[in-house]
Amino acid sequence: MGQSFRLSDIVGRFGGELIGDGEITVSRVATLASAEPTDISFLSSGKYRQQLEHSRAGAFILGKSDRDATEKPRIVCDNPYVYFARVSSFLNPAPSAEPGIHPSAVVHEHALIHPSASIGPYCCIGSNARIGENSVLGASCVIGEDVTIGSNARLYAGVSVYQGCIIGNDCIIHSGAVIGADGFGIAMDQGKWLKIPQIGKVLIGNDVEIGANTTIDRGALDDTIIEEGVKIDNQVQVAHNVVIGAHTAIAGCTGIAGSTKIGRYCKIGGSGMILGHLHIADHVDISAGTMITKSIEAPGAYTSIYPFAPHREWLRNTAHLRHLNELAEKVRQLGKDIEALERKKS
C-alpha cells in the first residue's frame, strides 16, 4: 500500500470544502462499490447515489448538490470527476526511474542525453538525438537520428521514433507506438505503384499522451503536427500531414486520413473514421463509429452510425433504406396530387 494522506492535506493541495474529520487518512482511490475504509471514492452522477449510501469508503468527493448525501467525511467541489482525477494522480505518481544509461543500450557518440534522463535496457539512440532532463525511455525504445525529446517525457517499452521527429515536454508515449513512419504515399506509374518519399516530420507538442500501438505518420512534404495537450488512445492511425489541434481527445481505433486538420478541444469517439483533406472546426464532438466524409465548419455533436437492432429488424430497415429515394419521389408526387385536388375543390 502506498503512502497515506490526511483529507486536510488533500484539500490544502487541491482546494474544495472539507466537511467532517480532516484527520482521516486515505491511501487509495476506489469505486463506491469496491472501496474500503482507507479509500476515498467519488460521486459524479446521481444514478450512483444508492451506492454512496452503502459504500465502505472512508471519505468521499462530492458535488455541491450532494453536499449532505452522507455523514462521512467528504470534500465538496465543483467537479467531482476532475477532483478525483487530481487526487488519483497525487496518490499514484508515475514510477521513478534511476538516472543513467543501461549498459546494454546502444547510444551513438553524437547523441546528447541529459544526465538526469533514464535510458533502459536495449534502447538504441541515433546520431544527434537529444533526450531532455528527467525523461525516461523504457526497454527497447528505438530513437532515430536527429530526434528531439523534451524534458519529463516518458516512453514506455518498445516505442519507435523515426528520424527527425520532435517530441515536447511532459509527453507520455505507450508501448508499441510508432512515431514518424512513412505516410501512405504512392503513385501509379506504368502499371506499378511508385513510392513517394515522405520527407516531412512529426512534431508533437507538450503534455501529449499517445496510446499503445498508435501510429503517427510523418508528413509527405509538410509536417504532421500534434499540438499541446492532445490525448490519443490505443491503436489510432494518424496519417501524413494531419494536424490535430490543442487539447483534442481521440478514442481507440480511430483512423484519420492524410492532410486532415482537426480543431482544438474536439472529442472523437472510438472507431471514428475521418476522410482525408477535410477540416474539422474547434469544439466538435464526433460519436463513436461515425464516418466523416466532408468538412465540419461549425462546433457541435455529429453522429452517422446506424443504430444496431435485432438482425431481422435490421435487415428490414436496410431494405427500406435501399428504396428511400424512390419513396421520397412518391411522397413528393403525392404532395403534388393533393395540391391539385385542393385546387379543383376551390
HELIX and SHEET records of a PDB file:
HELIX    1   1 LEU A    7  PHE A   14  1                                   8    
HELIX    2   2 GLY A   46  TYR A   48  5                                   3    
HELIX    3   3 ARG A   49  HIS A   54  1                                   6    
HELIX    4   4 LYS A   64  ASP A   66  5                                   3    
HELIX    5   5 PRO A   80  LEU A   91  1                                  12    
HELIX    6   6 HIS A  311  ARG A  322  1                                  12    
HELIX    7   7 LEU A  324  LYS A  345  1                                  22    
SHEET    1   A 2 PHE A   5  ARG A   6  0                                        
SHEET    2   A 2 THR A  25  VAL A  26 -1                                        
SHEET    1   B 5 GLU A  17  ILE A  19  0                                        
SHEET    2   B 5 ARG A  74  CYS A  77 -1                                        
SHEET    3   B 5 ALA A  59  GLY A  63  1                                        
SHEET    4   B 5 ASP A  39  PHE A  42  1                                        
SHEET    5   B 5 ARG A  28  VAL A  29  1                                        
SHEET    1   C11 GLY A 100  ILE A 101  0                                        
SHEET    2   C11 SER A 118  ILE A 119  1                                        
SHEET    3   C11 VAL A 136  LEU A 137  1                                        
SHEET    4   C11 ARG A 154  LEU A 155  1                                        
SHEET    5   C11 ILE A 172  ILE A 173  1                                        
SHEET    6   C11 GLU A 209  ILE A 210  1                                        
SHEET    7   C11 LYS A 231  ILE A 232  1                                        
SHEET    8   C11 ALA A 249  ILE A 250  1                                        
SHEET    9   C11 LYS A 267  ILE A 268  1                                        
SHEET   10   C11 VAL A 284  ILE A 286  1                                        
SHEET   11   C11 GLY A 300  TYR A 302  1                                        
SHEET    1   D10 VAL A 106  VAL A 107  0                                        
SHEET    2   D10 CYS A 124  ILE A 125  1                                        
SHEET    3   D10 VAL A 142  ILE A 143  1                                        
SHEET    4   D10 SER A 160  VAL A 161  1                                        
SHEET    5   D10 VAL A 178  ALA A 181  1                                        
SHEET    6   D10 THR A 215  ASP A 217  1                                        
SHEET    7   D10 GLN A 237  VAL A 238  1                                        
SHEET    8   D10 GLY A 255  ILE A 256  1                                        
SHEET    9   D10 MET A 273  ILE A 274  1                                        
SHEET   10   D10 MET A 291  ILE A 292  1                                        
SHEET    1   E 9 LEU A 112  ILE A 113  0                                        
SHEET    2   E 9 ARG A 130  ILE A 131  1                                        
SHEET    3   E 9 THR A 148  ILE A 149  1                                        
SHEET    4   E 9 ILE A 166  ILE A 167  1                                        
SHEET    5   E 9 VAL A 202  ILE A 204  1                                        
SHEET    6   E 9 THR A 224  ILE A 226  1                                        
SHEET    7   E 9 VAL A 243  ILE A 244  1                                        
SHEET    8   E 9 LYS A 261  ILE A 262  1                                        
SHEET    9   E 9 HIS A 279  ILE A 280  1                                        
SHEET    1   F 2 ILE A 186  ASP A 189  0                                        
SHEET    2   F 2 LYS A 192  LYS A 195 -1                                        
END                                                                             
